[in-house]
């Protein structure tokens, strides 16, 4: 796919349609399925939610004695949440996915579930999917789990805790990564009538009866808004409105509004949601702590680099284990465009300036949805070829349709994406 700037623009203005919040929908799907209910989704939902929905439908319809293979493709959320869900469900399940997904460690969650009585085995390599799960009655009341690798391990346990015979006490070992997503799980559970107590790194959830509430079901996705904040920062003039976005949302990535203030974008309340305006920036050096919002790192890094603003981003320690090795991908692809970004174990740094770039730059998104959207922003300033663009359907199916309004896209290999 070729992306290049429009011949001229002085400002951008428009209304952006964001997808539904993937994080909230995934949690509500699991909570309802624990009560043998399957919420309806529609064509606007992203692929991750469609994968989880299809998997839950398959599991809920499983007949006694069947061994069911559940393919969650590249959805890490589905893998983690369904591992805990299937541990309680009568039947036998094999959960598998793409080669990349089966390279992402899951042993902290499996070890914790086995400690409280789950019957789970690895079918290939220890610590990784595919998993063979025989659903059984789990009687354990307390468990310890490492929280330094993925907050979804903790959230998976939290979601099943209310239906366990005596609830569950979860001891988090180490400082939780993306702790704000644990807070989101807490919020969603409380909205569904579950009492959740968190003291230090101990979570206590009693056995409870869910009060099924879908008041959050149609909230739009703050994670997907980040790329548009980044775009406005790069173009440096105009305003955009996000219908259905809540400035007081429990979603962790509401934090992007404060991150992008440093990059010149101001967030305002709007009668239909949220409005963002470009107002300019003053700081010659930017610092971001994204330990609780790692998905925001890519659009922040791209915007700051394209604007040649020196920066440091902390909290990048989980990027290598995402849909791609995002640390490696960012450093490699930005270097092709002349931006020398350095990586360390938990951070990214850029001192400013630009080296001579390659001609006819081809950027690789590594089939990673967030890399594809973030790298596309470079096309606002220079012509690029982008590989791996189809991956956006994982979280934002209509992204290219909207993005095409702000730049010129050609040679896309799937016309249905652009519409």
C-alpha positions in Angstrom: 0.0 0.0 0.0 1.3 3.5 -0.9 0.6 6.4 1.4 1.6 10.0 0.5 0.6 13.5 1.7 -2.2 15.3 0.0 -0.9 18.0 -2.4 -1.8 20.7 0.0 -3.6 21.2 3.3 -3.6 24.0 5.9 -5.9 22.4 8.5 -7.8 19.3 9.3 -11.4 19.2 10.6 -13.8 16.4 10.9 -15.8 13.9 13.0 -14.0 10.6 13.6 -15.9 7.3 14.2 -14.1 5.2 16.6 -14.7 1.5 17.2 -16.3 0.3 20.4 -14.0 -0.2 23.4 -12.4 -3.6 22.9 -11.3 -3.8 26.6 -14.7 -3.2 28.0 -16.5 -5.5 25.5 -14.1 -8.4 26.1 -14.8 -8.2 29.9 -18.5 -8.0 29.5 -18.6 -10.9 27.0 -16.8 -13.1 29.6 -19.0 -12.0 32.5 -22.2 -12.7 30.5 -20.9 -16.0 29.3 -20.2 -17.1 32.9 -24.0 -16.7 33.2 -24.6 -18.7 30.0 -25.5 -15.6 28.1 -23.9 -14.5 24.8 -24.1 -10.8 24.0 -24.8 -9.7 20.5 -22.1 -8.0 18.5 -22.4 -6.3 15.1 -20.3 -5.5 12.0 -18.7 -2.5 13.7 -16.9 -4.7 16.2 -13.2 -5.3 15.7 -11.8 -8.8 14.8 -10.5 -9.4 18.4 -14.1 -9.1 19.7 -15.5 -11.2 16.8 -12.9 -13.9 17.6 -13.8 -13.9 21.3 -17.5 -13.9 20.6 -17.2 -16.8 18.1 -15.1 -18.8 20.6 -17.6 -18.3 23.5 -20.4 -19.3 21.2 -18.5 -22.5 20.3 -17.8 -23.2 24.0 -21.3 -22.5 25.2 -22.7 -24.9 22.6 -20.3 -27.7 23.4 -22.0 -31.0 24.2 -20.9 -33.3 27.0 -18.1 -35.6 26.0 -16.8 -33.5 23.1 -13.2 -32.4 22.7 -13.4 -28.9 21.1 -10.5 -27.1 19.4 -10.9 -23.3 19.9 -8.7 -21.3 17.5 -8.3 -17.7 18.8 -6.1 -16.7 15.9 -3.9 -13.8 17.0 -6.0 -12.6 19.9 -4.0 -12.5 23.1 -7.0 -11.3 25.1 -9.1 -14.2 23.9 -6.3 -16.7 24.8 -5.9 -15.4 28.4 -9.5 -14.8 29.2 -10.7 -18.2 27.7 -8.0 -20.1 29.5 -9.6 -19.1 32.8 -13.1 -19.4 31.5 -12.6 -22.9 30.1 -11.0 -24.1 33.3 -14.5 -23.9 34.9 -16.5 -25.1 32.0 -17.6 -28.8 31.6 -15.9 -30.3 28.7 -12.4 -30.6 27.2 -10.9 -27.8 25.1 -7.8 -27.3 23.1 -7.0 -23.6 22.8 -4.6 -22.6 20.0 -3.8 -19.7 17.7 -1.3 -18.3 15.3 2.4 -19.1 15.5 3.1 -15.7 16.9 0.4 -16.1 19.6 1.9 -19.5 20.6 5.2 -17.7 21.2 3.7 -15.4 23.8 4.2 -16.8 27.4 1.1 -17.9 29.3 2.7 -20.0 32.1 2.0 -17.4 35.0 -1.7 -17.7 34.4 -1.6 -21.5 33.8 0.4 -22.0 37.0 -2.0 -19.9 39.0 -5.1 -21.7 37.7 -3.5 -25.1 38.4 -2.7 -24.0 41.9 -6.4 -23.6 42.6 -7.4 -26.8 41.0 -7.6 -26.4 37.2 -6.7 -29.2 34.9 -4.5 -27.6 32.2 -1.7 -29.1 30.1 0.6 -27.8 27.4 0.3 -29.8 24.1 3.6 -28.7 22.7 6.1 -26.3 24.4 6.0 -25.7 28.2 4.7 -22.3 29.0 3.0 -21.6 25.7 -0.2 -22.4 23.8 -1.7 -24.7 22.5 -3.3 -25.6 25.8 -5.5 -28.7 26.7 -8.0 -27.8 29.3 -10.4 -30.2 31.1 -13.1 -28.1 32.8 -13.6 -29.0 36.5 -14.8 -27.6 39.8 -12.2 -25.2 41.2 -12.2 -25.1 45.0 -9.1 -23.0 45.7 -9.6 -19.8 47.6 -6.2 -18.0 47.3 -3.5 -17.7 44.6 -0.3 -15.8 43.8 0.5 -14.7 40.3 3.3 -12.7 38.7 1.9 -9.4 37.5 5.0 -8.1 35.8 4.4 -9.7 32.4 0.7 -9.0 31.6 -2.2 -7.4 33.5 -4.5 -9.7 31.6 -3.3 -12.7 33.6 -4.7 -11.0 36.7 -7.8 -9.8 35.0 -8.6 -13.3 33.8 -8.5 -14.6 37.4 -10.6 -11.6 38.6 -13.3 -12.3 36.0 -13.9 -15.9 37.1 -13.5 -15.2 40.9 -17.2 -14.3 41.6 -18.4 -17.7 40.4 -15.9 -19.8 42.4 -17.3 -21.5 45.5 -15.6 -19.2 48.0 -14.5 -16.4 45.7 -10.8 -15.7 45.4 -7.9 -13.8 47.0 -5.3 -12.9 44.4 -1.8 -11.9 45.5 0.1 -10.0 42.8 3.8 -10.7 42.8 5.9 -7.8 41.6 4.8 -4.3 40.5 1.9 -4.9 38.1 2.4 -3.9 34.5 -0.5 -2.0 32.9 -2.1 -1.8 36.4 -4.7 0.6 35.0 -6.3 -2.4 33.2 -6.7 -4.2 36.5 -8.5 -1.1 37.7 -10.7 -1.3 34.5 -11.6 -4.9 35.3 -12.4 -3.8 38.9 -14.7 -1.1 37.6 -16.5 -3.4 35.2 -17.0 -6.0 37.9 -18.4 -3.4 40.3 -20.8 -2.2 37.6 -22.0 -5.8 37.5 -22.6 -6.0 41.2 -19.4 -7.6 42.4 -17.5 -6.3 45.4 -13.8 -6.0 44.7 -11.3 -4.9 47.4 -7.7 -4.1 46.5 -5.2 -3.4 49.3 -1.6 -3.0 48.2 -1.1 -5.9 45.8 -3.9 -8.1 47.2 -7.2 -8.4 45.4 -10.2 -9.9 47.3 -13.3 -10.9 45.4 -16.1 -12.8 47.2 -18.5 -15.3 45.6 -21.1 -13.1 44.0 -24.2 -13.1 41.8 -23.6 -10.9 38.8 -26.1 -8.1 38.2 -25.7 -8.1 34.5 -25.3 -4.5 33.2 -24.4 -3.4 29.8 -24.4 0.3 30.4 -20.7 0.4 29.2 -21.4 -1.8 26.2 -21.4 1.0 23.6 -18.5 3.1 24.9 -16.0 4.0 22.2 -12.3 3.1 22.3 -9.8 5.5 23.7 -6.9 3.3 22.5 -8.0 3.9 18.9 -8.2 7.6 19.5 -4.4 7.8 20.0 -3.5 7.6 16.3 -5.8 10.7 15.6 -4.2 12.7 18.4 -0.9 11.8 16.8 -2.1 12.8 13.3 -3.3 16.2 14.5 0.0 16.8 16.3 1.9 16.1 13.0 -0.3 18.3 10.8 -0.2 21.0 13.5 -3.5 22.7 12.7 -7.2 21.9 13.1 -9.6 20.0 15.3 -11.3 16.7 15.4 -14.5 15.4 17.2 -14.9 11.9 18.5 -18.6 11.0 19.0 -19.3 8.6 21.9 -16.0 9.1 23.6 -16.2 9.8 27.3 -13.6 12.1 28.8 -14.2 10.6 32.2 -14.0 7.0 31.0 -12.7 4.1 33.1 -10.6 3.1 30.2 -6.9 3.3 31.0 -6.0 5.0 27.6 -8.0 8.1 28.5 -4.5 9.0 29.7 -3.5 9.8 26.1 -5.2 13.2 26.4 -2.5 14.2 28.9 0.3 12.6 26.9 -0.6 14.6 23.8 -0.9 17.9 25.6 2.9 17.8 25.5 2.7 17.3 21.7 0.4 20.3 21.3 -3.0 18.7 21.3 -5.7 19.9 23.8 -8.7 17.9 24.8 -12.1 19.5 25.3 -15.5 18.3 26.2 -18.0 18.2 23.3 -21.8 17.8 23.3 -21.4 14.6 21.3 -18.2 13.3 23.0 -14.7 14.8 22.9 -13.1 17.4 20.8 -9.3 17.8 20.3 -7.6 20.9 19.0 -4.0 21.7 18.0 -2.7 24.6 20.1 1.1 24.1 19.9 3.8 22.9 22.2 6.6 24.6 24.1 8.9 22.0 25.7 12.2 21.3 23.8 12.4 17.8 25.4 9.5 15.5 26.2 9.2 12.7 28.8 6.4 10.1 28.9 5.8 7.4 31.5 3.6 4.8 29.6 4.0 1.9 32.0 0.2 1.7 32.3 -0.5 2.6 28.7 2.0 0.7 26.4 -0.3 0.8 23.4 0.1 4.6 23.3 3.9 4.4 22.9 3.9 3.8 19.1 1.8 6.9 18.1 3.6 9.0 20.6 7.0 8.0 19.3 6.1 8.5 15.7 4.6 11.9 16.3 7.5 13.2 18.3 10.1 11.7 15.9 8.4 13.2 12.8 8.3 16.6 14.6 12.0 16.0 15.5 11.3 16.6 19.2 13.8 14.8 21.5 12.0 12.5 23.9 12.2 9.6 26.4 9.4 7.1 26.8 9.5 4.9 29.9 7.4 1.8 30.3 8.4 0.0 27.1 9.4 -3.3 28.8 6.4 -5.3 27.5 6.6 -4.2 23.9 8.8 -7.0 22.7 6.1 -9.6 23.6 3.1 -7.9 21.8 1.7 -8.8 18.4 5.2 -8.1 17.1 8.4 -7.1 18.8 7.3 -3.5 18.9 10.5 -2.2 20.3 12.5 -3.6 17.4 9.9 -2.6 14.9 9.8 1.0 16.0 13.6 1.4 16.0 14.0 -0.4 12.7 11.2 1.4 10.7 11.8 4.9 12.1 15.5 4.5 11.2 14.5 3.9 7.5 13.0 7.4 7.6 16.1 8.9 9.2 15.0 9.0 12.8 17.6 7.5 15.2 15.5 6.1 18.1 17.5 4.1 20.7 16.0 1.3 22.8 16.8 0.0 26.2 15.1 -2.7 28.3 12.2 -0.4 29.4 12.6 2.8 27.4 12.9 4.5 24.1 15.1 7.6 23.5 15.5 10.1 20.6 17.9 13.0 20.7 16.3 14.8 17.8 17.4 15.6 14.2 17.3 13.4 11.2 19.8 11.4 9.1 19.5 11.0 5.4 16.5 8.6 4.8 16.3 5.8 2.3 14.7 6.5 -1.0 11.4 4.7 -1.8 10.9 3.8 1.8 9.0 0.6 2.5 7.9 0.2 6.1 7.0 -3.1 7.6 4.1 -3.2 10.1 5.0 -6.9 11.0 1.3 -7.7 10.8 0.7 -5.7 13.9 -2.4 -3.5 14.0 -1.0 -0.8 16.2 2.3 -0.6 14.2 0.4 -0.3 11.0 -1.7 2.6 12.1 1.2 4.4 13.8 3.6 4.0 10.8 0.9 5.2 8.4 1.2 8.6 10.1 4.7 9.1 8.5 2.8 9.2 5.2 1.4 12.6 6.2 4.9 14.0 5.7 6.5 11.8 3.0 5.6 9.1 0.6 5.9 5.6 2.0 5.0 2.1 1.1 3.5 0.2 4.0 3.3 -3.6 4.2 1.1 -5.4 6.7 -1.8 -2.9 6.5 -4.6 -5.5 6.7 -3.7 -6.1 10.4 -5.8 -3.1 11.4 -9.0 -5.2 11.4 -7.8 -6.6 14.7 -8.8 -3.4 16.5 -10.1 -0.8 14.0 -11.8 -2.2 10.9 -12.7 1.1 9.4 -9.3 2.8 10.0 -8.2 3.0 6.3 -11.6 4.4 5.2 -11.2 7.3 7.7 -7.4 7.8 7.2 -7.9 8.1 3.5 -9.7 11.4 4.1 -6.4 12.9 5.3 -3.8 11.5 2.8 -3.6 9.7 -0.5 -3.8 5.9 -0.4 -3.2 3.7 -3.4 -2.2 0.2 -4.4 -4.0 -1.3 -1.4 -4.5 -5.0 -1.9 -7.8 -5.3 -0.2 -10.3 -2.8 -1.5 -12.9 -3.7 1.2 -10.7 -2.1 3.8 -10.8 1.3 2.1 -14.4 1.1 0.9 
